[in-house]
Amino acid sequence: LVYVFDGALRLAHPVMPFVTEELWQKMPSHPNWGGRPASICVAEFPKIESIPDYSAEAEQWKSVQDIISGIRSVRSQMGLSMKQELPAHIRVDASLAATVEAAKDSIQRLAKADRVISGTDVKRPGQSLTAVGQGFEIYLPVEGLIDIEKEKQRLASEGDRIKKILTGIASKLDNKSFVDRAPEDVLVQTRAQRANMEEQLSAITRNLKALES
């Protein structure tokens, strides 16, 4: 945080000289910036080649965001209130294990899970809804929280509705006349809609299978 703030002050100094100088005098130095002059007005401007590359860490924390979004998405699909806490079992690849372990408190707080169990060998409990992402699988036990039979009927009905939509989209994209005449943005939108519907259908199929086990 000090490293980033130090760089931000250097960048802002030409347009905010007095405020940045005052803050500069009060903040500690960071070793990554090397020697630190007495005044920000003679400090070097940040050089892009000296900025550390945190792309790998950013990608790992993107997975944490995806885990939280996955849990919240399943809640929404099942009509489970955010006030209703439930355990989250998360199987992760070895490359993500340490990151997810460190983020347990954040996942628990933001996904409203009463506890988070993560690891490379986590097994799916019975009657658990699932969400899958790059390098992880989430299992949310819902036994006793929802009417299983009613939920299976709802999911089956929703699956049939999405299949009809996909049939309509397929008939458009298989129609050479439509593909040749439609504007490019319409084709992009239609293909994106198909991908979104296929993803929803996959999630429904997965959760139906989970509820039947």
Secondary structure, 3 states (H helix, E strand, C coil): CHHHHHHHHHHHCCCCHHHHHHHHHHCCCCHHHCCCCCCHHHCCCCCHHHCCCCHHHHHHHHHHHHHHHHHHHHHHHHCCCCCCCEEEEEEECHHHHHHHHHCHHHHHHHHCEEEEEEECCCCCCCCEEEEEECCEEEEEECECCECHHHHHHHHHHHHHHHHHHHHHHHHHHCCHHHHHHCCHHHHHHHHHHHHHHHHHHHHHHHHHHHHHC
